[in-house]
Amino acid sequence: MTAATINRLGLALVALLTVAAPWLLPLVVDEFWVDIYSEMLIWSLLAASVNLLFGYVGLLSFGQALFFGMGMYGVAIGVAKLGLGFWPAFGLGVLLATVMALIAGALAVRLTWHYFAIITVVFSLIFYFAALSWKPLTGGDDGLSFSMPPIVSLGDWELSLTDPTVQYYFIIAMVGICYVLLGVILKSPLGWAFRTVRENATRASLIGLNVYLIRLTAFVIAGFIAGTAGALFAFFGRYASASYMFYHVSGEAVVWAIIGGAGTLLGPVIGTSLLIVLREELSHIWEHYQILVGVIVILVVIFAPKGLGGLWHALVNRIARPETPDPVAGDKREDQP
C-alpha cells in the first residue's frame, strides 16, 4: 500500500470523525459535551487563522485575538446598541474584523520574523485597552451582554440559537463552511503562492509574485476567519468581553495550531480538540491540571515538532516505504572466488 493511499484513508477517517460523526453527537452524549464540542469548533477556527499565516505563509501572529474580539463586539454592539437582527449583527462582526485585519495588515505584513509577531501583539494591546476604557460602548471590564435574536422569524414561529441543538448544528455548519473555504483557497493558485512566499520570499519576488500583496491577502483572510469565530463565540455566550482581545488568547491559538500540525488543514481541529478535552478531563483530577497540560504540550513539541499531523505523515511514510538497502554500500555479500 502506497503512502498516498494510506494518507487518503487517514484523511477519510479524520474527515469522518471531524465532519460526519459530530452530526450524531447530540444523540450519544449529554448537553455538557455538546457545548464543549461547540466550543472546540469555534476555537479551532481561531487556531485555523493562526495556521493560515504561520503554517502556509510563514508569519507568526500573536494578534488574532484582536479580530476574534472585533467579531464578538460587532455582534454584541449590533444587537444590544443598534437593535440589529441576527444576520445583520453577524455580518457586522465579521465585517469589523475583516476591515481591522486590512488596516493592521497593511502595516504589519511589511515586517517579518519577530518584528511581525511584536507588531501584532501591539495592535492587540491597543484595542484591548481601548475596549476597556470605552465603557459606554463596550461595557469596559464588565463586558457587553445581549439577548439572542432569532435566526429566522415567520409569524409566531422562530428558529433561535437559544435551542442548544439548533445552536450546535448552526456552529457545525458555519465552521464547516469556513474550513471548506480554506481548503478551496489552499488548493488554488493563491494557496500555492502562499507556500512559495513561505519557502523563500526573495525567490517568489524574482519570479514575479507580489510578496506584500500575497501576505496582506493571507492576513485579511485570516482576520475574516478569526472574526467569524468571534461572532460565533458571541452568540454562543450571548456576551462580548475585552479579555478575549488580550494576546494570551492568541498565544493559546498558536499552541493549538502547532500541536495539531502547522501547515495542515485539519491540524487546528486536532490540536484544539485534544487540549480542550485534556483540560476538561484533567481539571476533575487535579486543581493544578495546567501543569500536566503544559508537560504534554512540551513532550509533543519535543518528540513531534511538526505536530500531530506531521507525526501522522511520518508514520505513514515509514509504513509505506520500508527501509531499502543503501545503494552505495551494496548488499554486503562476500565476493565469489
C-alpha positions as CSV (number, residue, x, y, z in Angstrom):
1,M,0.0,0.0,0.0
2,T,1.5,3.3,-1.0
3,A,1.9,6.4,1.2
4,A,-0.7,8.3,-0.9
5,T,-3.3,5.5,-0.4
6,I,-2.7,5.5,3.4
7,N,-2.9,9.2,3.5
8,R,-6.2,9.2,1.7
9,L,-7.6,6.6,4.1
10,G,-6.3,8.6,7.1
11,L,-7.8,11.8,5.8
12,A,-11.1,10.0,5.2
13,L,-11.1,8.7,8.8
14,V,-10.3,12.2,10.1
15,A,-13.0,13.7,7.9
16,L,-15.5,11.1,9.3
17,L,-14.5,11.9,12.9
18,T,-14.5,15.7,12.4
19,V,-17.3,16.2,9.9
20,A,-19.7,13.3,9.8
21,A,-19.6,12.0,13.4
22,P,-20.3,15.3,15.1
23,W,-23.8,15.5,13.5
24,L,-24.7,12.4,15.6
25,L,-23.1,13.7,18.8
26,P,-26.2,15.1,20.5
27,L,-27.7,11.6,20.2
28,V,-25.0,9.9,22.2
29,V,-23.6,12.4,24.8
30,D,-25.2,14.8,27.3
31,E,-25.7,18.5,26.8
32,F,-22.4,19.4,28.6
33,W,-20.2,17.7,26.0
34,V,-22.3,19.1,23.2
35,D,-21.5,22.6,24.4
36,I,-17.8,21.6,24.8
37,Y,-17.6,20.3,21.3
38,S,-19.3,23.5,20.0
39,E,-16.6,25.5,21.9
40,M,-13.9,23.3,20.4
41,L,-15.1,24.0,16.8
42,I,-15.2,27.8,17.4
43,W,-11.7,27.9,18.9
44,S,-10.4,25.7,16.1
45,L,-11.4,28.4,13.7
46,L,-9.2,30.9,15.7
47,A,-6.4,28.4,15.5
48,A,-7.0,27.9,11.8
49,S,-6.5,31.7,11.3
50,V,-3.1,31.4,13.0
51,N,-2.3,28.3,11.0
52,L,-3.1,30.0,7.7
53,L,-0.5,32.7,8.5
54,F,2.1,30.6,10.2
55,G,1.8,27.2,8.5
56,Y,1.2,28.5,5.0
57,V,2.8,32.0,4.7
58,G,5.4,31.8,7.4
59,L,4.1,34.7,9.6
60,L,3.7,34.0,13.3
61,S,0.9,36.2,14.6
62,F,0.0,36.9,18.2
63,G,-2.7,39.3,17.3
64,Q,-5.5,37.1,16.1
65,A,-7.4,37.7,19.3
66,L,-7.9,41.3,18.1
67,F,-10.0,40.1,15.2
68,F,-11.7,37.5,17.3
69,G,-12.7,40.3,19.7
70,M,-13.8,42.5,16.9
71,G,-16.2,39.8,15.7
72,M,-17.5,39.4,19.3
73,Y,-18.1,43.1,19.8
74,G,-19.5,43.6,16.3
75,V,-22.3,41.1,17.2
76,A,-22.8,42.4,20.7
77,I,-22.9,46.1,19.7
78,G,-25.1,45.3,16.7
79,V,-27.7,43.6,18.9
80,A,-27.5,45.5,22.2
81,K,-26.8,49.0,20.9
82,L,-28.1,49.1,17.3
83,G,-31.0,46.8,17.6
84,L,-29.9,44.6,14.6
85,G,-31.2,41.2,13.9
86,F,-29.2,38.0,13.9
87,W,-27.8,38.1,10.4
88,P,-27.0,41.8,10.2
89,A,-25.2,41.6,13.6
90,F,-23.3,38.5,12.4
91,G,-22.3,40.3,9.2
92,L,-21.3,43.4,11.2
93,G,-19.0,41.4,13.4
94,V,-17.3,39.7,10.5
95,L,-17.0,42.9,8.6
96,L,-15.4,44.8,11.5
97,A,-12.8,42.0,11.9
98,T,-12.0,41.9,8.2
99,V,-11.7,45.7,7.9
100,M,-9.5,45.8,11.0
101,A,-7.3,43.0,9.5
102,L,-6.9,45.1,6.3
103,I,-5.9,48.1,8.3
104,A,-3.5,46.3,10.7
105,G,-2.2,44.0,7.9
106,A,-1.3,47.0,5.7
107,L,1.4,47.9,8.2
108,A,2.2,44.5,9.8
109,V,3.0,42.4,6.7
110,R,5.8,44.8,5.8
111,L,7.7,43.2,8.6
112,T,8.8,39.6,9.1
113,W,10.2,37.3,11.9
114,H,9.9,38.6,15.4
115,Y,9.1,42.1,14.2
116,F,5.9,40.9,12.7
117,A,5.0,39.0,15.9
118,I,5.7,42.1,18.0
119,I,3.6,44.5,16.0
120,T,0.6,42.1,16.0
121,V,0.8,42.0,19.8
122,V,1.0,45.8,19.9
123,F,-2.2,46.1,17.8
124,S,-3.9,43.6,20.0
125,L,-2.9,45.6,23.2
126,I,-4.0,48.9,21.7
127,F,-7.5,47.8,21.1
128,Y,-7.7,45.7,24.3
129,F,-7.1,48.9,26.4
130,A,-9.4,50.9,24.1
131,A,-12.2,48.4,24.7
132,L,-11.6,48.6,28.5
133,S,-11.7,52.4,28.5
134,W,-14.6,52.9,26.1
135,K,-17.2,51.7,28.7
136,P,-20.3,53.3,27.3
137,L,-19.9,51.3,24.1
138,T,-18.1,48.1,25.1
139,G,-19.1,47.8,28.8
140,G,-15.4,48.0,29.9
141,D,-14.4,45.4,32.5
142,D,-18.0,44.1,32.7
143,G,-18.3,43.3,29.0
144,L,-21.4,43.6,27.0
145,S,-24.3,41.1,27.2
146,F,-27.3,40.9,24.9
147,S,-30.4,38.9,24.2
148,M,-30.3,36.3,21.5
149,P,-32.2,37.4,18.3
150,P,-33.9,34.7,16.3
151,I,-32.2,33.3,13.2
152,V,-35.5,33.2,11.3
153,S,-38.8,34.5,12.3
154,L,-42.0,33.7,10.5
155,G,-45.1,34.9,12.3
156,D,-45.3,33.1,15.6
157,W,-42.6,30.6,14.6
158,E,-39.0,31.3,15.4
159,L,-35.7,29.5,14.9
160,S,-33.2,30.6,17.5
161,L,-29.9,29.6,19.0
162,T,-31.5,29.5,22.4
163,D,-32.3,25.9,21.5
164,P,-29.0,24.1,22.3
165,T,-29.5,21.6,19.4
166,V,-30.1,24.4,16.9
167,Q,-27.1,26.2,18.2
168,Y,-24.9,23.2,17.9
169,Y,-25.8,22.4,14.3
170,F,-25.5,26.0,13.3
171,I,-22.0,26.2,14.7
172,I,-21.0,23.0,12.9
173,A,-22.4,24.3,9.6
174,M,-20.7,27.7,9.9
175,V,-17.3,26.2,10.9
176,G,-17.6,23.6,8.1
177,I,-18.2,26.3,5.5
178,C,-15.1,28.2,6.7
179,Y,-12.9,25.0,6.5
180,V,-14.3,24.2,3.0
181,L,-13.5,27.8,2.0
182,L,-9.9,27.4,3.4
183,G,-9.5,24.1,1.6
184,V,-10.5,25.7,-1.7
185,I,-8.2,28.6,-1.2
186,L,-5.2,26.4,-0.3
187,K,-5.7,24.2,-3.3
188,S,-5.9,27.3,-5.6
189,P,-3.1,29.2,-7.2
190,L,-3.3,31.6,-4.4
191,G,-2.7,28.8,-1.9
192,W,0.5,27.8,-3.8
193,A,1.5,31.4,-3.8
194,F,1.2,31.4,0.0
195,R,3.5,28.4,0.1
196,T,6.0,29.9,-2.3
197,V,6.3,33.0,-0.2
198,R,6.7,30.9,2.9
199,E,9.6,28.9,1.4
200,N,11.5,31.9,0.0
201,A,10.1,35.4,-0.3
202,T,13.1,36.6,-2.3
203,R,12.8,33.9,-5.0
204,A,9.0,34.5,-5.0
205,S,9.5,38.1,-5.9
206,L,12.1,37.2,-8.5
207,I,9.5,35.1,-10.4
208,G,7.0,38.0,-10.4
209,L,4.9,37.4,-7.3
210,N,3.9,40.4,-5.3
211,V,5.0,39.3,-1.8
212,Y,3.5,42.2,0.0
213,L,0.1,41.7,-1.6
214,I,0.1,37.9,-1.1
215,R,0.9,38.4,2.6
216,L,-1.7,41.1,3.0
217,T,-4.3,38.8,1.3
218,A,-3.5,36.0,3.7
219,F,-3.7,38.4,6.7
220,V,-7.1,39.6,5.7
221,I,-8.4,36.1,5.1
222,A,-7.1,35.1,8.5
223,G,-8.8,38.1,10.0
224,F,-12.1,37.1,8.4
225,I,-11.8,33.6,9.8
226,A,-10.9,34.8,13.3
227,G,-13.8,37.3,13.1
228,T,-16.2,34.6,12.1
229,A,-15.0,32.6,15.2
230,G,-15.5,35.6,17.4
231,A,-19.0,36.3,16.1
232,L,-19.9,32.6,16.7
233,F,-18.5,32.8,20.2
234,A,-20.5,35.9,21.0
235,F,-23.7,34.1,20.0
236,F,-22.5,31.1,21.9
237,G,-22.1,33.0,25.2
238,R,-24.5,35.9,24.5
239,Y,-21.6,38.1,25.6
240,A,-18.6,40.1,24.5
241,S,-15.6,41.0,26.6
242,A,-12.3,42.8,26.1
243,S,-10.5,39.9,27.9
244,Y,-10.9,37.9,24.7
245,M,-8.8,40.5,22.8
246,F,-5.8,40.1,25.0
247,Y,-2.7,38.5,23.4
248,H,-2.8,35.4,25.7
249,V,-5.8,34.2,23.7
250,S,-3.8,34.4,20.5
251,G,-1.0,32.5,22.3
252,E,-3.4,29.6,23.1
253,A,-4.4,29.6,19.4
254,V,-0.7,29.4,18.4
255,V,-0.3,26.4,20.7
256,W,-3.4,24.6,19.3
257,A,-2.2,25.1,15.8
258,I,1.4,23.9,16.5
259,I,0.3,20.9,18.5
260,G,-2.2,19.9,15.8
261,G,0.3,20.4,13.0
262,A,1.0,23.8,11.4
263,G,0.6,23.7,7.6
264,T,-2.1,21.1,7.7
265,L,-5.8,21.9,7.1
266,L,-7.3,19.9,9.9
267,G,-4.3,20.3,12.3
268,P,-6.1,23.2,14.2
269,V,-9.1,21.0,14.8
270,I,-7.0,18.1,16.2
271,G,-4.8,20.3,18.4
272,T,-7.8,22.3,19.8
273,S,-9.9,19.3,20.4
274,L,-7.0,17.4,22.2
275,L,-6.1,20.2,24.5
276,I,-9.6,21.2,25.4
277,V,-10.6,17.6,26.2
278,L,-7.5,17.3,28.3
279,R,-8.4,20.5,30.1
280,E,-11.9,19.3,30.9
281,E,-10.8,15.8,32.0
282,L,-7.7,16.7,34.0
283,S,-9.5,19.6,35.8
284,H,-11.6,17.0,37.6
285,I,-8.5,15.1,38.8
286,W,-6.1,17.9,40.0
287,E,-6.7,21.6,40.5
288,H,-3.2,22.4,39.0
289,Y,-4.1,20.5,35.9
290,Q,-2.5,23.2,33.7
291,I,0.9,21.8,34.7
292,L,0.0,18.4,33.3
293,V,-1.3,20.0,30.1
294,G,1.9,22.0,29.8
295,V,4.0,18.8,30.2
296,I,2.0,17.1,27.5
297,V,2.5,20.1,25.2
298,I,6.3,20.1,25.8
299,L,6.5,16.4,25.0
300,V,4.6,16.8,21.8
301,V,6.8,19.8,20.7
302,I,10.0,17.8,21.5
303,F,9.0,14.5,20.0
304,A,6.7,15.7,17.3
305,P,8.0,19.1,16.2
306,K,5.7,19.1,13.2
307,G,2.7,18.5,15.3
308,L,0.4,15.5,15.4
309,G,-0.4,16.0,11.7
310,G,3.3,15.8,10.9
311,L,3.7,12.8,13.1
312,W,0.9,11.1,11.2
313,H,2.6,11.7,7.8
314,A,5.9,10.4,9.2
315,L,4.3,7.2,10.4
316,V,2.5,6.8,7.0
317,N,5.8,7.2,5.1
318,R,7.6,4.8,7.4
319,I,4.9,2.1,6.9
320,A,4.5,2.6,3.2
321,R,8.2,3.0,2.4
322,P,10.2,0.4,4.3
323,E,13.9,0.9,4.7
324,T,15.8,0.0,1.5
325,P,19.4,-1.1,1.2
326,D,22.0,1.7,0.8
327,P,22.8,1.7,-3.0
328,V,26.4,2.8,-2.2
329,A,27.1,0.2,0.4
330,G,25.7,-2.6,-1.7
331,D,24.2,-5.8,-0.3
332,K,27.3,-6.7,1.8
333,R,27.7,-10.1,0.2
334,E,31.2,-11.5,0.0
335,D,33.0,-11.7,-3.3
336,Q,32.7,-15.1,-5.1
337,P,36.1,-16.9,-5.6
